[in-house]
Amino acid sequence: MIVRKGRPHFTDAEVMRLTCFATNTQHTPIAVLKLRPRQRTRAEDRIRAARATGRRRILRLAKHWPFADVFTEALGSLTALPNPG
């Protein structure tokens, strides 16, 4: 079991926060083991933010709008870019 002690993020309380996790992984440095839950948390935060901002919704453009094709092409180019994170 690995236990971390740290200050709470969004409070002025003078208490310390303990977070812990159990693992049966052997022959792995503790720094690597501590990184795993943080990576998962970051991924979950990104998914939550994408859902909250409506990223999964389909964009609807009027066909008669003069810039619809330019806008659609630009969105396609952005989607094709690699993920920076």
C-alpha positions as CSV (number, residue, x, y, z in Angstrom):
1,M,0.0,0.0,0.0
2,I,1.3,3.4,-0.9
3,V,0.1,6.5,1.1
4,R,0.7,10.1,0.1
5,K,0.2,13.1,2.4
6,G,-0.5,16.5,1.0
7,R,-2.5,19.7,1.4
8,P,-6.1,19.8,0.1
9,H,-6.4,21.6,-3.2
10,F,-9.5,23.8,-2.7
11,T,-9.6,24.7,1.0
12,D,-7.7,26.9,3.5
13,A,-8.0,24.2,6.2
14,E,-4.9,23.4,8.2
15,V,-5.4,19.7,7.8
16,M,-3.5,17.3,5.6
17,R,-5.1,15.0,3.0
18,L,-4.1,11.4,2.8
19,T,-4.5,9.4,-0.4
20,C,-3.6,5.8,-0.7
21,F,-3.7,2.9,-3.1
22,A,-2.9,-0.8,-3.0
23,T,-0.9,-2.6,-5.7
24,N,0.6,-6.1,-6.1
25,T,3.0,-4.9,-8.8
26,Q,6.5,-6.1,-8.1
27,H,10.0,-4.8,-9.1
28,T,8.6,-1.4,-10.1
29,P,10.0,1.9,-8.7
30,I,7.6,3.7,-6.3
31,A,7.7,6.8,-8.5
32,V,6.2,4.9,-11.4
33,L,3.5,3.4,-9.2
34,K,2.6,6.8,-7.8
35,L,2.2,8.1,-11.3
36,R,-0.4,5.6,-12.4
37,P,-3.4,7.0,-10.5
38,R,-2.5,10.5,-11.4
39,Q,-2.5,9.6,-15.1
40,R,-5.9,8.0,-14.7
41,T,-7.3,11.1,-12.9
42,R,-6.0,13.4,-15.7
43,A,-7.7,11.2,-18.3
44,E,-11.0,11.2,-16.4
45,D,-10.8,15.0,-16.0
46,R,-10.3,15.4,-19.8
47,I,-13.3,13.2,-20.5
48,R,-15.4,15.1,-18.0
49,A,-14.4,18.5,-19.5
50,A,-15.1,17.3,-23.0
51,R,-18.6,16.2,-22.1
52,A,-19.3,19.4,-20.1
53,T,-18.3,21.6,-23.1
54,G,-20.5,19.6,-25.6
55,R,-17.5,18.2,-27.5
56,R,-19.5,15.1,-28.4
57,R,-22.4,17.0,-30.0
58,I,-22.7,17.2,-33.8
59,L,-22.2,20.8,-35.2
60,R,-25.1,21.8,-37.5
61,L,-24.4,24.4,-40.2
62,A,-27.0,25.8,-42.6
63,K,-26.2,24.6,-46.1
64,H,-26.9,28.1,-47.5
65,W,-24.4,29.7,-45.2
66,P,-21.6,31.1,-47.4
67,F,-18.8,29.8,-45.3
68,A,-20.1,26.4,-44.4
69,D,-17.7,24.5,-46.6
70,V,-14.7,26.5,-45.4
71,F,-15.7,26.0,-41.7
72,T,-16.2,22.2,-42.3
73,E,-12.9,21.9,-43.9
74,A,-11.1,23.8,-41.1
75,L,-12.8,21.5,-38.5
76,G,-11.6,18.5,-40.4
77,S,-8.1,19.8,-40.4
78,L,-8.2,20.4,-36.6
79,T,-9.6,16.9,-36.0
80,A,-6.7,15.4,-38.0
81,L,-4.1,17.0,-35.8
82,P,-2.4,14.8,-33.2
83,N,-3.5,15.2,-29.6
84,P,-0.9,17.4,-27.7
85,G,-1.6,15.8,-24.4
